[in-house]
Amino acid sequence: MLLEISPLCSSKRARTRDQLLVAAQSLLMTHTAAALSIRQITDHAGVVHATFYNYYQDVAALVADLGELLGTNHAATIAGLNQAFADPALRFARVTRQTLRMVAEEPGFGRLIFDVGLPPDSLVSVLRLRLKLDLAEGMQDGRFSRSDLDLTTSMVSGAISGLALDLHRGILSLTAIDPATTRSLEFLGLDPTVAAALGHEPIPFPLTPALPMRWLALPPIQPPAGSVP
């Protein structure tokens, strides 16, 4: 597990934690999580072996922290796509497209999510919460015709995860993202013409986050409206 870190810790401590996570990300581009050793991580990070234990109990704890960092990084990326738009269908379309673009445009994200042994819900837990809030609002105001919130959330988040995997594997190309988003909107009950307009909306998406990820590089994140702290 991640060891408790006092809020009074120095920035040097925070930087060292990021060094370990950056080293792990670099190694995971050629290794699986199960193949990593503490010695490899500390050597790659340029810190002494004992330093590791000031932050993590074992490699599994570091990998869990990296999974949390991945989810938080994605939450920060999609946060700006949600705040300014009253239409939950528009928010759903933009979040879906950005999530899939992240995997398609940066193969390292796909590797971390699918190939190396990070916690399987690293991305999905954040995505599911965001989708559930938008789906609930869309169902309440009649924008979406589906009525079973939990089932619909599971089906949609599962479909997005499957699409992300196929994009990572090269089964689908970047050009499949907009049609896939359109199909998802149709499944939720939107008119095909409206769904196509939202699924292909020409907007400047945020830049895909760069790897390696660092906790210190993340902006402050406000929890989605309606979420429970």
C-alpha positions as CSV (number, residue, x, y, z in Angstrom):
1,M,0.0,0.0,0.0
2,L,1.0,3.6,-0.3
3,L,2.5,4.8,2.9
4,E,0.9,7.8,4.6
5,I,2.6,11.0,3.7
6,S,2.1,14.0,5.9
7,P,0.6,17.2,4.4
8,L,3.6,19.0,5.8
9,C,6.0,17.0,3.6
10,S,8.5,19.0,1.7
11,S,8.3,19.5,-2.1
12,K,11.5,17.4,-2.3
13,R,9.5,14.4,-0.9
14,A,6.8,14.9,-3.5
15,R,9.4,15.2,-6.2
16,T,11.0,11.9,-5.1
17,R,7.7,10.1,-5.2
18,D,7.2,11.4,-8.8
19,Q,10.7,10.2,-9.7
20,L,9.7,6.7,-8.6
21,L,6.5,6.8,-10.6
22,V,8.3,8.2,-13.7
23,A,10.9,5.5,-13.5
24,A,8.2,2.8,-13.2
25,Q,6.4,4.2,-16.3
26,S,9.5,4.1,-18.3
27,L,10.2,0.5,-17.3
28,L,6.6,-0.5,-18.0
29,M,7.0,0.4,-21.6
30,T,9.1,-2.7,-21.9
31,H,8.2,-4.7,-18.8
32,T,5.1,-5.9,-17.1
33,A,4.3,-4.9,-13.5
34,A,4.9,-8.4,-12.3
35,A,8.4,-8.3,-13.8
36,L,9.5,-5.0,-12.0
37,S,11.8,-5.1,-9.0
38,I,12.3,-2.4,-6.5
39,R,16.0,-2.3,-7.4
40,Q,15.2,-1.7,-11.1
41,I,12.8,1.2,-10.1
42,T,15.3,2.9,-7.7
43,D,18.2,2.5,-10.1
44,H,16.2,4.0,-12.9
45,A,15.0,6.8,-10.7
46,G,18.5,7.6,-9.5
47,V,17.7,7.1,-5.8
48,V,19.1,4.7,-3.2
49,H,17.3,1.4,-2.7
50,A,16.1,2.2,0.8
51,T,14.3,5.4,-0.4
52,F,11.6,3.3,-2.0
53,Y,10.3,2.2,1.4
54,N,9.7,5.8,2.5
55,Y,6.9,5.8,-0.1
56,Y,5.7,2.3,-0.8
57,Q,5.5,-1.0,0.9
58,D,6.2,-3.0,-2.3
59,V,6.0,-2.8,-6.1
60,A,2.3,-3.6,-6.0
61,A,1.7,-0.5,-3.9
62,L,3.6,1.7,-6.4
63,V,1.6,0.1,-9.3
64,A,-1.7,0.8,-7.4
65,D,-0.6,4.5,-7.0
66,L,0.3,4.6,-10.7
67,G,-3.2,3.3,-11.5
68,E,-4.7,6.1,-9.3
69,L,-2.5,8.6,-11.1
70,L,-3.7,7.4,-14.4
71,G,-7.4,7.8,-13.4
72,T,-6.8,11.2,-11.9
73,N,-4.8,12.3,-15.0
74,H,-7.7,11.4,-17.2
75,A,-10.2,13.1,-14.8
76,A,-8.2,16.3,-15.2
77,T,-8.2,16.0,-19.0
78,I,-12.0,15.5,-19.3
79,A,-12.9,18.0,-16.6
80,G,-12.9,20.9,-19.0
81,L,-15.2,19.1,-21.4
82,N,-18.0,18.9,-18.8
83,Q,-18.3,22.2,-17.0
84,A,-19.7,24.6,-19.5
85,F,-22.3,22.6,-21.4
86,A,-25.9,22.1,-20.2
87,D,-26.6,19.3,-22.6
88,P,-25.6,15.9,-21.1
89,A,-25.6,14.3,-24.6
90,L,-23.0,16.8,-25.7
91,R,-20.9,16.1,-22.6
92,F,-21.2,12.4,-23.1
93,A,-20.0,12.7,-26.7
94,R,-17.1,14.8,-25.9
95,V,-15.9,12.7,-22.9
96,T,-16.3,9.5,-25.0
97,R,-14.3,11.0,-27.9
98,Q,-11.6,12.4,-25.7
99,T,-11.2,9.1,-23.8
100,L,-10.8,7.1,-27.0
101,R,-8.5,9.7,-28.5
102,M,-6.2,9.5,-25.5
103,V,-5.6,5.7,-26.2
104,A,-5.4,6.1,-29.9
105,E,-3.0,9.0,-30.0
106,E,-0.6,7.9,-27.2
107,P,0.1,4.1,-27.3
108,G,1.8,4.3,-23.9
109,F,-1.6,5.0,-22.3
110,G,-3.0,1.9,-23.9
111,R,0.0,-0.2,-22.8
112,L,-0.5,1.1,-19.2
113,I,-4.2,0.4,-19.2
114,F,-4.3,-3.0,-20.9
115,D,-0.9,-4.6,-21.1
116,V,1.2,-4.2,-17.9
117,G,-0.9,-5.2,-15.0
118,L,-2.2,-2.0,-13.6
119,P,-5.5,-2.2,-11.6
120,P,-8.1,-2.9,-14.3
121,D,-10.4,-0.1,-13.1
122,S,-7.7,2.6,-13.3
123,L,-9.5,4.3,-16.1
124,V,-13.0,2.8,-15.9
125,S,-13.8,3.9,-12.4
126,V,-13.3,7.6,-13.3
127,L,-15.0,7.2,-16.6
128,R,-18.0,5.3,-15.1
129,L,-18.6,8.1,-12.5
130,R,-18.6,10.8,-15.2
131,L,-20.8,8.8,-17.5
132,K,-23.2,7.9,-14.8
133,L,-23.8,11.5,-13.8
134,D,-24.4,12.5,-17.4
135,L,-26.6,9.6,-18.1
136,A,-28.7,10.2,-15.0
137,E,-29.2,13.8,-16.0
138,G,-30.0,12.9,-19.6
139,M,-32.6,10.3,-18.5
140,Q,-34.2,12.8,-16.1
141,D,-34.6,15.5,-18.6
142,G,-35.7,13.1,-21.4
143,R,-32.6,13.6,-23.5
144,F,-31.9,9.8,-23.2
145,S,-34.7,7.2,-23.6
146,R,-33.0,4.5,-21.5
147,S,-34.4,4.1,-18.0
148,D,-32.1,1.6,-16.2
149,L,-29.2,3.8,-15.1
150,D,-26.9,1.2,-13.6
151,L,-27.3,-1.2,-16.5
152,T,-26.9,1.5,-19.1
153,T,-23.8,2.9,-17.4
154,S,-22.3,-0.6,-17.3
155,M,-23.1,-1.2,-20.9
156,V,-21.8,2.1,-22.2
157,S,-18.6,2.2,-20.1
158,G,-17.9,-1.4,-21.1
159,A,-18.3,-0.5,-24.7
160,I,-15.9,2.4,-24.4
161,S,-13.4,0.2,-22.7
162,G,-13.7,-2.4,-25.5
163,L,-13.3,0.3,-28.1
164,A,-10.2,1.6,-26.4
165,L,-8.7,-1.9,-26.3
166,D,-9.4,-2.3,-30.0
167,L,-7.9,1.1,-30.8
168,H,-4.8,0.1,-28.8
169,R,-4.5,-3.2,-30.5
170,G,-4.9,-1.6,-34.0
171,I,-8.1,-3.4,-34.7
172,L,-9.8,0.0,-35.1
173,S,-8.3,3.2,-36.3
174,L,-8.7,6.8,-35.1
175,T,-11.4,7.3,-37.7
176,A,-13.6,4.8,-35.9
177,I,-14.0,7.1,-32.8
178,D,-16.6,9.5,-34.1
179,P,-18.9,6.8,-35.7
180,A,-18.6,4.7,-32.5
181,T,-19.6,7.8,-30.4
182,T,-22.5,8.3,-32.8
183,R,-23.7,4.7,-32.4
184,S,-23.5,5.1,-28.6
185,L,-25.7,8.1,-28.7
186,E,-28.2,6.3,-30.9
187,F,-28.2,3.5,-28.3
188,L,-29.1,6.1,-25.7
189,G,-32.1,7.1,-27.8
190,L,-30.9,10.2,-29.8
191,D,-32.2,10.7,-33.3
192,P,-29.5,9.5,-35.7
193,T,-29.1,12.9,-37.3
194,V,-28.6,14.6,-33.9
195,A,-26.3,11.7,-32.7
196,A,-24.1,12.1,-35.9
197,A,-23.9,15.9,-35.3
198,L,-22.7,15.4,-31.7
199,G,-20.4,12.5,-32.6
200,H,-18.7,14.4,-35.3
201,E,-18.7,17.8,-33.8
202,P,-15.6,19.7,-35.0
203,I,-14.0,21.0,-31.8
204,P,-10.4,21.6,-30.7
205,F,-9.9,18.8,-28.2
206,P,-7.4,19.1,-25.4
207,L,-3.9,17.8,-26.2
208,T,-3.5,14.2,-25.2
209,P,-1.7,14.2,-21.8
210,A,2.0,13.5,-22.1
211,L,3.8,10.5,-20.6
212,P,5.3,10.1,-18.1
213,M,2.6,11.3,-15.7
214,R,3.4,13.1,-12.5
215,W,1.3,14.0,-9.5
216,L,3.0,17.4,-9.3
217,A,2.0,18.2,-12.9
218,L,-1.7,17.7,-12.3
219,P,-4.0,20.8,-11.9
220,P,-6.4,20.9,-9.1
221,I,-9.5,18.9,-9.9
222,Q,-13.0,19.7,-8.8
223,P,-15.3,16.6,-8.2
224,P,-18.1,16.3,-10.8
225,A,-21.3,18.0,-9.7
226,G,-23.5,15.4,-8.0
227,S,-20.7,13.2,-6.9
228,V,-20.2,12.1,-3.3
229,P,-16.8,13.1,-1.8
